[in-house]
Amino acid sequence: MPAPGSGAAAAALVDVRHTPYWLDGPAPDPCPALIGNVDTDLAVVGGGYTGLWTALLAKERDPGRDVVLLESREVGWAASGRNGGFCSASLTHGLRNGLDRFPAELATLERLGRENLDGIEDAVARYGIDCSFERTGELSVATAPWQADELRELPDLAAQFGGKVEWLDADQVRAKVASPTYLGGVLDQDGVAMVDPARLARGLRAACLSLGVRIHENTPVQGLESDGTGVALRTPYGRLTARRVALGTNAFPPLLRRQSSYVVPVWDYALMTEPLTEAQRAAVGWADRHGVADSGNLFHYYRVTDDWRILWGGYDAVYHFGGRTDDRLDRNPETFLRLAEHFSETFPELAGLRFTHAWGGIIDTCSRFSAFWGTAKGGRVAYAAGYTGLGVGASRFAGQVLLDLLAGEQTERTALEMVRRKPMPFPPEPVRWAGVELTRRAVAKADAREGRRGPWLRTLDAVGLGFDS
Ligand SMILES: Cc1cc2nc3c(=O)[nH]c(=O)nc-3n(C[C@H](O)[C@H](O)[C@H](O)COP(=O)(O)OP(=O)(O)OC[C@H]3O[C@@H](n4cnc5c(N)ncnc54)[C@H](O)[C@@H]3O)c2cc1C
């Protein structure tokens, strides 16, 4: 998109707080760090959604099992507490990506994904998790004719796999959310819920504690080794010996070397506006509170909050040489300005609306853009990662699979090709950085040329590494 008014966009950013909006408030008192030598049945590493769901489901499956969760900092501080809050039924990062990767089992994956989203809704209600769970659905909008052509095919495609999405023309889409940029769109009414991500993470933490999971925050696991019939986890002030270990460490440096070639940390950024006035709300519509995403290869995702702010994120996806994950990268003024410019182009009627928060977070990107699993240490350790920016919903499914794998159970889930097969690994640096950078530029170029993919993207498509959500 061209930059309509950099001066106005910069002015709208002047007072931002560089902290995730969702985490900018009182936090629960931290659980104590692990001190001394402790034994358990199941150790879970990582206090994001993957670890939290795994711990919770483990207790639900077997209340007598002892479960200990170890988290480097505080539960939910990372991606799980700072994301867009789109909780999607899709396990494959969209139907088209699923069709490209797992055509033979996509109908099963879609069904399991819908059951998974129902399971999340049920758990939120059962544990009284106050996370503003709203099954609003998602509106995918076209802002260029080639995007509209692609979206028009979705209702038929979705129907083949048991889903239901509806094509809306420009007037119908604009009647839902008023933007002069919309040329059409599709509405997935049932397959996506909106949540407050940090309150979901903290609610899951509370649910885990209520079932007796022992949580230790500020407890980074520094190493993992076989120990008799179990596995020992080394931490700064203690050692945890577990019969089984589930790893949910997302894009952070992995505890198993083998994981490092499958995931690269890619930075994603978001802004939050101040609350809209009554007049601004009337101008923009949005009565059904759908999540919205536009449909370029580089896309924005946006939604409203309880108090009618707008979260506006996405577009730039930034990889730093060597896979850096340090906190300083949370701030990216260039991207914040670009996002603010795109916002004002999408919603000219909201001119003058200011942003209050700007932040970044890490996405665990893998070459198939959807989760993968693996085991180590003779099946005593299992890991899941690779959601590539769509893990709010899929992380619960990942937890189910982790528990199946650790139990050595043959289930419908473990029989899936998606579970059995790994993504293609990334090459080592410096080829890794060059490849990611080349892809980023080629994707931006394709968006500028009516979606036409150049030789690099066509090569990736041919070897099964292209992205199509
Ligand atoms: C800005 C942004 C927007 C996003 N928007 C969406 C969205 O709208 N919808 C969607 O579906 N997905 C979205 N995502 C992706 C989604 O947030 C993630 O897929 C999901 O949160 C992954 O959960 P996780 O538990 O695997 O990882 P995380 O939440 O990153 O948790 C991993 C945890 O492991 C801990 N850890 C790592 N190493 C160790 C160690 N050695 N010892 C102890 N603890 C360790 C970390 O401290 C961290 O807390 C977004 C992500 C970002 C960054």
The ligand as an SDF file (V2000), in Angstrom:
LIG
                    3D

 53 58  0  0  0  0  0  0  0  0999 V2000
    2.0220  -10.2410   17.6640 C   0  0  0  0  0  0  0  0  0  0  0  0
    1.4430  -11.6260   17.5000 C   0  0  0  0  0  0  0  0  0  0  0  0
    0.1320  -11.7800   17.0450 C   0  0  0  0  0  0  0  0  0  0  0  0
   -0.4120  -13.0620   16.9100 C   0  0  0  0  0  0  0  0  0  0  0  0
   -1.7400  -13.1760   16.5880 N   0  0  0  0  0  0  0  0  0  0  0  0
   -2.3140  -14.4060   16.5750 C   0  0  0  0  0  0  0  0  0  0  0  0
   -3.7160  -14.5410   16.3810 C   0  0  0  0  0  0  0  0  0  0  0  0
   -4.4590  -13.5740   16.2900 O   0  0  0  0  0  0  0  0  0  0  0  0
   -4.2150  -15.8070   16.3210 N   0  0  0  0  0  0  0  0  0  0  0  0
   -3.4350  -16.9100   16.4680 C   0  0  0  0  0  0  0  0  0  0  0  0
   -3.9440  -18.0290   16.3910 O   0  0  0  0  0  0  0  0  0  0  0  0
   -2.1180  -16.7980   16.7280 N   0  0  0  0  0  0  0  0  0  0  0  0
   -1.5430  -15.5810   16.8110 C   0  0  0  0  0  0  0  0  0  0  0  0
   -0.2320  -15.4620   17.1220 N   0  0  0  0  0  0  0  0  0  0  0  0
    0.5260  -16.6940   17.4160 C   0  0  0  0  0  0  0  0  0  0  0  0
    0.1850  -17.2540   18.7970 C   0  0  0  0  0  0  0  0  0  0  0  0
    0.2830  -16.2340   19.7560 O   0  0  0  0  0  0  0  0  0  0  0  0
    1.1370  -18.4050   19.1010 C   0  0  0  0  0  0  0  0  0  0  0  0
    1.0470  -19.3770   18.0790 O   0  0  0  0  0  0  0  0  0  0  0  0
    0.8620  -19.0910   20.4440 C   0  0  0  0  0  0  0  0  0  0  0  0
    0.7400  -18.1490   21.4660 O   0  0  0  0  0  0  0  0  0  0  0  0
    1.9900  -20.0590   20.7270 C   0  0  0  0  0  0  0  0  0  0  0  0
    1.8930  -20.5130   22.0570 O   0  0  0  0  0  0  0  0  0  0  0  0
    3.1280  -21.2660   22.7020 P   0  0  0  0  0  0  0  0  0  0  0  0
    2.7390  -21.6750   24.0610 O   0  0  0  0  0  0  0  0  0  0  0  0
    3.5850  -22.3390   21.7780 O   0  0  0  0  0  0  0  0  0  0  0  0
    4.2960  -20.1870   22.7230 O   0  0  0  0  0  0  0  0  0  0  0  0
    4.5840  -18.9340   23.7130 P   0  0  0  0  0  0  0  0  0  0  0  0
    3.3740  -18.2110   24.0630 O   0  0  0  0  0  0  0  0  0  0  0  0
    5.7000  -18.1780   23.0600 O   0  0  0  0  0  0  0  0  0  0  0  0
    5.1160  -19.6230   25.0180 O   0  0  0  0  0  0  0  0  0  0  0  0
    6.3630  -20.2710   25.0790 C   0  0  0  0  0  0  0  0  0  0  0  0
    6.8330  -20.1240   26.5020 C   0  0  0  0  0  0  0  0  0  0  0  0
    7.9430  -20.9790   26.7020 O   0  0  0  0  0  0  0  0  0  0  0  0
    8.7940  -20.3370   27.6250 C   0  0  0  0  0  0  0  0  0  0  0  0
   10.1210  -20.9340   27.4910 N   0  0  0  0  0  0  0  0  0  0  0  0
   10.8940  -20.9740   26.3770 C   0  0  0  0  0  0  0  0  0  0  0  0
   12.0360  -21.6360   26.6440 N   0  0  0  0  0  0  0  0  0  0  0  0
   11.9800  -22.0170   27.9500 C   0  0  0  0  0  0  0  0  0  0  0  0
   12.8620  -22.7050   28.8190 C   0  0  0  0  0  0  0  0  0  0  0  0
   14.0510  -23.1610   28.3920 N   0  0  0  0  0  0  0  0  0  0  0  0
   12.4810  -22.9090   30.0980 N   0  0  0  0  0  0  0  0  0  0  0  0
   11.2740  -22.4690   30.5470 C   0  0  0  0  0  0  0  0  0  0  0  0
   10.4110  -21.8060   29.7770 N   0  0  0  0  0  0  0  0  0  0  0  0
   10.7560  -21.5680   28.4930 C   0  0  0  0  0  0  0  0  0  0  0  0
    8.7580  -18.8770   27.2090 C   0  0  0  0  0  0  0  0  0  0  0  0
    9.1830  -18.0220   28.2470 O   0  0  0  0  0  0  0  0  0  0  0  0
    7.2930  -18.7070   26.8380 C   0  0  0  0  0  0  0  0  0  0  0  0
    6.5240  -18.2080   27.9010 O   0  0  0  0  0  0  0  0  0  0  0  0
    0.3670  -14.2150   17.2230 C   0  0  0  0  0  0  0  0  0  0  0  0
    1.6740  -14.0610   17.6830 C   0  0  0  0  0  0  0  0  0  0  0  0
    2.2150  -12.7850   17.8270 C   0  0  0  0  0  0  0  0  0  0  0  0
    3.6250  -12.6490   18.3350 C   0  0  0  0  0  0  0  0  0  0  0  0
  1  2  1  0
  2  3  1  0
  2 52  2  0
  3  4  2  0
  4  5  1  0
  4 50  1  0
  5  6  2  0
  6  7  1  0
  6 13  1  0
  7  8  2  0
  7  9  1  0
  9 10  1  0
 10 11  2  0
 10 12  1  0
 12 13  2  0
 13 14  1  0
 14 15  1  0
 14 50  1  0
 15 16  1  0
 16 17  1  0
 16 18  1  0
 18 19  1  0
 18 20  1  0
 20 21  1  0
 20 22  1  0
 22 23  1  0
 23 24  1  0
 24 25  2  0
 24 26  1  0
 24 27  1  0
 27 28  1  0
 28 29  2  0
 28 30  1  0
 28 31  1  0
 31 32  1  0
 32 33  1  0
 33 34  1  0
 33 48  1  0
 34 35  1  0
 35 36  1  0
 35 46  1  0
 36 37  1  0
 36 45  1  0
 37 38  2  0
 38 39  1  0
 39 40  1  0
 39 45  2  0
 40 41  1  0
 40 42  2  0
 42 43  1  0
 43 44  2  0
 44 45  1  0
 46 47  1  0
 46 48  1  0
 48 49  1  0
 50 51  2  0
 51 52  1  0
 52 53  1  0
M  END
$$$$
